[in-house]
Structures are given as C-alpha cells and as structure tokens.
Amino acid sequence: MGNTKTVFKYFTIVQQEQEERFLSKMHAKGWKFESVHLLGFYHFSRCNPEEVSYKLDYNQEGLKNKNDYFQMFSDCGWEHITDFVGYSYFRKTGKADEEDIFNDAESKFDLQKRVYTGRVIPLLIIYFCILFPQLLRTSFGVSTTSIKMDNIFANIFTVLNVIYLVMFSLFIFQWHKHEKNVHSDSKAYLAKYIVLYGLIILGFVSTGLIYYHSHKSTYEIKDTDGVYTVDADTLNKSLSKTYELKKGDIIDFNIKMDKGFLHIDISPEEKKSIFFADYKNSKHDNFTIKEDGTYNFMISGRHLKSKIDVKIK
C-alpha cells in the first residue's frame, strides 16, 4: 500500500465539529492529515495510529499576523497544519473530546460570530441579490428560450433556494446552541432568534408557494366533432391529443393569446416531431399531413392564458 491517501468528504460551514472528528478518526487509523483542496479532497500520509485531537479556527484577522497567531497556538501545544478558505487547521496529541482550543462558551460563540461575518454574510448577499431574484424570474417569467429550458432553470433555482435555506437553518441552530450558554438571560437574545427562525420559516413557505403557483394550471378542454379546444386561464403543463390522420389532412389551429408562452408539437407515433413551433402572440397556423398514421398533437404552456382551437380539415 502507498504512503499517501486522498479521501473525498464534503462538510458544510456548520459541520466544523464533524470535520474535526473525521480527521481525528483518520489519524487513529494511521492516516495523518496534510491538506485539503477544493470540493473536499482531503490528503493524508501514513503514520502511527494514535489519539490526536484536530481543531479548526476561523480568524481572518489572525491570518493577517500569522507569526503571532500561530505562535499563540504553538505555546498551547497546538501544531498548525494548513489553511483553507479562511480556516486554519491545528492538531494536538490527546483524545479529541478532552482537547479543545475553545474551552469556554464565550470563545466558541466568538468563533461562530467570525464564521458568520466571514462566510455567512457573503452567502446572504448572494441569496438575496442573485439566487432569490433568479428564482422569481425563472418561476414567473417567460424567456425567449424553450418551455423545457425555462422549467429546468426554474427547478434548478428552486433546489438551490432550498439548499441555501437548509444551510442557513443549520447555521442559525448552531449559532443559537453556542449563544444560549452566553446570553440566554437576555430578552434581546430571545427576540433575535424568534425573528431569525421566523424568517427561515417564511423563506420555506415562500419557496413552496412560488413553486406551487409557478406549476399551477387552470384550464378547460372541449372536444367536439371536428374541433379540439383548450381554453386556459393558466397553463403550466403539457396536454396531448391523438389523431388518426390521412395523407392530405390539414391540422388547422387558431391561437388567441393574452400572455405566456405556447409550444405546439406534432409527431407521428413513436417518431420524431414533424412540426413544432413556439408562440408568444396570437396567430393562425396550419400543417399538412404527408402520410397516413397515428399522430400526437401536444400543447405545452408556461404561464399561458390563451384559447387554442384545433381543427382537422
């Protein structure tokens, strides 16, 4: 076996303690932590298995004065290993649950405040300035691309929105856990967390409502002899109709659109489309069938308010 090893392991900014335990367990198995790179690739070298405590500190001000910063930890027996995205990694011989850089509630809370300032505030800026506006735009807007791509982007931003909200929830819980040992008697402390948890709940509720309304469809279908009509107040889905057609038949459709995006697709059974078109305005259109067969006529809408009449001539 080799003397080096790379392990992929992903930790969020609220999983500092889990990351520390992971590094300690690896050392106990005979693998000493050396460095970590982007996307969570941890590099280890072979060593004698022993009880070693690993700790992380986030201190941007300390890193500006590295010599004094690292010397302070060295004086307490902590070996500096490496730095990664603002975090400094330290280790010290001894059981992980007995050795700690932050040995009181105040210092642990101070660490959380530094992480909040350095890591969470930028994420909040990204969330409110980019992510949430994009969620609204892709969920309720109509772009010049296809309905399929619009829906894909809307779903992507919905998932990202939920991931961010979960991450913020975990951080607030972690922050709350440390601060309650320091300021639990303060009324301001209680009010702050009522507001924070309320905002998180509001974020989840808002995301759910946005998703629901951006996928909601209200429409009527009238299927009479020779005429197939879709009268949509809001259409955010695909509707299919199958026809047995002969060569020379004409599919004629009249579109009266008030808003939204319409895609029409005609395809022979189990074959590629022979006609497809996107519409953002009222229009009259038709297509002539060139061979006998079973054809699927599909109407897809995105925030569509329209009346579509389909006739076979």
N, C-alpha and C positions, 0 to 999 in steps of 0.2 A: 504493500500500500504506500501511497505517496505521503509526503510530509506536509502537504498543504491541502486545504479543502475549502470549497466555496458552497455556501448554503443560501438559497433564496428564502427570505422571510420578510413579510410586509407588516409593519406596525404603523398605526396612525399616531398623530401627535398626542393623543390621550392615552396611549398604551406604553408609556415610558417604563412603568414597573414590569409589565410583561416582557419588554425587550431586555431589561436588566436580568430578569430570571432566566430568559433564554440563553444569554451569554454565560451566566453562571453555570447552567446545566451543561453547556457545551464544554466548558473548562473542566467540569467534573468528569466528563467523558474522555478527557485527554486532548481537547482542542482549544487552543488559546486564541482569543480574538485579536485580530491585527488591524482590520479596516473594514469599512462599509462603503459601497458605492451606490449610485442612483438606482432606483427601482428595487432596493432591498437585497442586494447581493453582499452577503457577509463573508469575509475571508478569514480563515483560521490557519494556524500552524500547529503541528503536533507538539504535545508537551506531556508532562507527567500529570495524571489526574489528581486534582486536589480541590479543596473547598476554597473558592475565590469569590469575593463579592464584586460585582460590577455596578457602577452608578453613572448616571448621565446628569449633566448640568447644562442649562441653557442660560448663557450670560454674555450678551453681546458686548457689554461694557468691559467685562473681564478679558475678553479676547483682544480688546484694543491694547491691553497692557499684559501681554501673555506671560512675560517673565515673572511678574509679581503674582499674577493669577495662578499659574501652575505651581509656583513655589509655595503658595499658601496651602495647596492640597498636598504637596510633597511633604511639608512639615507635619502633616497629619497622617502620613503613611500611604497616601493615595498616589498611584502611578498613572500619569497621563498617557493615554494610548494614541488617540487620534481625535480629529474634529470633523464634524459632518453637518452641513446645513445649519450651522449655529449651535449645535450640540457638541459638548466635549465629553469624551468617554474616559472613565477612570476605573482602576481596579485595585483591590487590596486583598491580601490573603486573610481568609476568615470566612465564616458562614455568612451567606447573603442576608439572612434575617437578623444578624447581630451587628453587622457593619453598615453604617449609613452616613453619607455626607451631611444630610439634612436630618438632624436628630431631635428637632422640635417642630411643633405645629406651625409656628411663625415662619421658620425658614422654608418649610415645604410650601406654605402658601405664597411666599415671596417668589419661589420658583415658578409656581403656576401663573403669577402675575407677569413674570418675564416672558413665559411662553405665550400668554395671551397677547402681550404687546408686540412681540416679535413675529408670531406665527398666525394667531387667530384674527387679529385686526386686518392684516392683508387679505385673508380669506373672506372676511366680511365685506371688504371693499369689492372684491371680485364678485361675490354673490349678489350684492345689491346694485352694482354698476354694470355687470355683464350678464351673469347667469339668470337672475330673475327676469330682467327685461327681455332676454332672449326666449325664456320660457313663455312669456306673454306673447311675444311676436310670433313665435312658431306655432303656438296653440291657437291664436285667434286671427293671425294674419294670413294673407294669401299671397304667395310669391309667384314669380314667373316660372318656377320650376314645376315639376310634375307633382300630382297629388301624393304619389308614393313617397317622393323625397321629402315633401313637406311633413308628412306623417312620421317619417323616420326621424327627422330632426326634432320634431315636437316630442317624440318618445325619448330621444336621447337627452334632451334638456330636462324632461320630467324626471328621468332616472338620476341625472346629475344633481337636480334640485333636492331629491330625497336623500341622496348620499351626503350632501352638504348639511342638510338639516339633522341627519343622524349624527354626523360628526360634531356639529355644534351642540347637540343634546348631550353627547358623551363628555364633551369638554366642560360644559356647564355643570354636569353632575360631578365631575372630578374636582372642579374648582370649588363647588359647594361643599364637597366632602372635606377639603382642607380648610376652608374658611370657617366652617361651623365650629372648629376647635379653637378659633382665634376670636371671632366676632359674634358668636352665637347669641349673646345677650343684647345685641344692638337691634333696635327696631328698623333702622335703615337697612341692616343686613337682611332681615326677613322680607321687607318690601322689595328689595332689589331682586331677590330670587323669585318672588311671586311674579314680578314683571318679566323676568327672563324666561321662566318656564311658560308663562302665558304667551310670550312672543313665539316660542318654539311651537306650542300647540297651534297658534294662529297660522304659523308657516305650513304645518302639515295639513290643516284644514283648507287653507287657501290652495295648496297644491292639488288636493283632492277635488276641490270644486272646479279648478281650472281644467283638470283632466276630464272631469265629468262633462262639463259644458262644451269642451272642445271636441267631444266624441258623441254628444247627444244628437239624435236625429228625430225630426218630426215631419212626417210626410204621408201622403195618401197615394194609392195606386188604383187606377181604374182600367180594367182590362175588358174591353168590349169588342165586338166584331170589327176587325179591321183597324182598331185604334188602341194603342197601349199608352196610357198617360201617367206620368209621375208628377204629382203636384207637391212640391217640397217647400215647407216653411224653413226648415233647416235640414240639410242632408250632409252627413259626415261618414258615409259608408258607401259600399258598392251594392247595386241591385242588378240582378240578372234576369233575362228573359230569353227563352229558347224558341226558335222558329224553324219549321221545316220549309225550306225555300227551294225555288227552282231557278234555273238559268234565266236571266232577263228580269227577274223580280227587282223592284226598286224599294229600298228602305228609305223612307222619307221622314225626316224629323224636323219639327218646328220648335225652336228654343226661345222661351221668353224669360230672360234672366234679370233679376233685381240686384243680386250680389253673389259673391263667392266664385268658385272655380269648378268647372264641369269637365269631366273626361268621358268620352264615348269610345267604346271599343267593340268591334265586330270581328268574330273569329269562328272559323269552321270548327266542328267538334274535334278536340284533341290536336289542333293545328295552330300555327302562329296567326296573329291578327292579320286581317286583310284590310282593315280600316281602323284608324284611331285618330282622334282629334281632341284638342283642348279648347275650351271656350271660357271667356270671361265677359262676354256680351251676348245679347240676343242675336239669333241667327237662324236662317232656314238652310238646311243642307240635305243631301241625299247620297245614296250609294247603290250601284247596280251590281247584282249578284251574277257571277260569271259561270257558276256550275252548281248543279243540284247538291243538296246536302242539308245537314243539321247545323244551324248557326246560333251562336250565343251572342246576344246583344247585351252589353254591360254599361250601366250608367254609374259613374263614381262622382261623388260630390265632396267638396270641402267648404264648409260654411255656406252651402249653396241654398239660395232662395230662388226657385225657378219652377216653371211649368214646362214639361217636355212632352210633346205629342209625337208618337211613333206610328207611322202608317206603312202598310205593305201594299204596294201597287203592282 
